[in-house]
Amino acid sequence: MAGAGTGKTRTVTHRIAYQHLTGAVPANLVLAVTHSTKAAGEMRDRLGLLGVGHVQARTFHAAALRQLRYFWRATGLPGDAPVLLDVDGKGAYYRYLRAALGRTLGMPATAVDPTVVTDLATELAWAAARDLPADRYPQQAKAAGRRPGTDLATIADAMARYTAAKRADGVLDFADLLASCARLLEEDEQVATTIRAQYAAFVVDEYQDTDPAQQRLLDAWLGGRDAIAVVGDARQAVYAFKGAQTSLIRDFPVRFPHAVTVDLVKDYRSTTQVVDAANRLMAGTPEAAGPMLVGMLGEGPDPVAIRCDDEDEEDARIVATVRRWLREGVPAEEIAVLHRFNAQAVTITAALRDAGVSVVGGDGSAFFDRREITQVLALLRASAAQAPDDDLADALERALGQVGYDPDRPPDGIGAARERWDALDALRALVESLPAPLTRTIGALSADLDRRAAEDHVPPGRGAVTVTTIHKAKGREWEACLIARATDGSLPSVYATTPAELAEERRLAYVAATRARRHLVATWAAGRPSGRPGRPSPFLSALTPERERPARTGEGARAATTSAALFAVGQRVTHDRHGLGRVVDVRGGSVTIDFGADGRRTVRPDHTLIAL
């Protein structure tokens, strides 16, 4: 059981090397399986540095495909080798999906709503991970709380038609690889004997992310043997929505009664303060039953939760915090802003770029490349060409309406239709956050949005701050992390309603916190765009609210006094109690600021005062 930052990859590779060098299990008889090509490559590289070659480190799907290709004739399926629908999920794969939905809905395939196609693809992947046929999908999906934007009966019917079409054409998709390989081993004793003789030991990385289909294949490889070592962390199990089953790691000692459990608890990544906050976050949960993490990096600043009046102020505080870290010497590439949903990155990224901070997305994807966003931009561009001085609000409302956006009627469920609505809503929020000169006319707005779209494709400079979702941050680490939009309804998600879903949201917050090595900050807004009041995430109780941090003494107090020199007359600042203001005087260790409605205040610079 390898906690965050405890060196699980080092442990796994040293185990394999030890077995090889002692003669217990030669390296060429080991199959190490992972959940990503990147992780498999890293494992091979680490083993190479230890002088151990010939280990097959592959993803579950890559290992299954290799075995299917070798034993294809034994499957009884047509052809000399498996024919895969394009693994990247485009082209022929989507044509099959559209055709199946067209038959289900009684319409031409070309008329099927793209969001319904995306929903079908998502649910097919989930059902395959759970090893579910189409006829069992509706009941199991309902029990699991699945809420795609398309009704379950429609999805199930399209699943059955899609599966029948693949079988008739003799093709497989990516998800078929695991079931096909497992079935081959289960039904052909000669093939099973050959494959099992090839591997004397198995290692599984990130075992908490394993799903039933992968476990079925793993069981088929083992063939009743217990020569297996798994490494994982139940506190970082955050992929149930993809079909992962957390009970597999929890029940491993039950499945293998002779298994020895080794707890890795020394976190070499993070400071004591970050680790303590992460431990508090998980306290009282079933995952906290084992030993808690121990921070080995030494002391550091306290993790802090910052309250903001609204999301505009939150974006300003995010910018100010990032710029402070940069001034303190943290490299831009060692800073990350993490958020729960894709659409939340839009205004955060815009605020950082407008402040001159280079930004890169966690997965390289571009918001302005989304189909619905390019449609709106094209409509705005056309409006600007015809009447560049037209009223902006009317033009924007018209363009958003033409692509089906209604601000008062978000789609039900959490499928592709809701994701599309969220993206359009984020575009609207971005426009509302822009300064007046950019929103005075439709022409000015269109030009500014085109500029922002182009920025998504400009490679970042020498250093860039990462803005990404928490899920995409898993497996990575930074010197400084800021968890943005940490409100109840965002983290945990408003869609998490069952105890199991809420438990996974807590684990997701734990993943976010443990990405930080030294600096950890969370921000939340008390005012929401809907006009309803916002509440802080319940997970923020593990962090210290900014205004309740103990006063600094000694060296800390002297540092605060001398830091007045960092402020200049005319500079814009933000204060946690008084809000936005402008410096009007700097004298000794104090700064006088005009806070508008809050009047002039003289304060001593500390963590509550941040330069913009």
Secondary structure, 3 states (H helix, E strand, C coil): CECCCCCHHHHHHHHHHHHHHCCCCCHHHEEEEECCHHHHHHHHHHHHHCCCCCCEEEEHHHHHHHHHHHCHHHHCCCCCCCCECCCCCCCHHHHHHHHHHHHHHCCCHHHCCHHHHHHHHHHHHHHHHCCCCHHHHHHHHHHCCCCCCCCHHHHHHHHHHHHHHHHHHCCECCCHHHHHHHHHHHHCHHHHHHHHHHCCEEEECCHHHCCHHHHHHHHHHHCCCCCEEECCCHHHCCCHHHCCCCHHHHCHHHHCCCCCCCCECEECCCCHHHHHHHHHHHCCCHHHHCCCCEECCCCCCCCEEEEECCHHHHHHHHHHHHHHHHHCCCCHHHEEEEECCHHHHHHHHHHHHHCCCCEEECCCCCHHHCHHHHHHHHHHHHHHHHCCCCCHHHHHHHHHHHCCCCCCCCCCCCCHHHHHHHHHHHHHHHHHHCCHHHHCCHHHHHHHHHHHHHHCCCCCCCCCEEEEEHHHHCCCCEEEEEECCCECEECCECCCCCHHHHHHHHHHHHHHHCCEEEEEEEEEECECCCCCECCECHHHHHCEEHHHCCCCCCHHHHHHHHHHHHCCCCCEEEECCCEEEEEEEEECCEEEEECHHHCEEEECCCCCEEEC
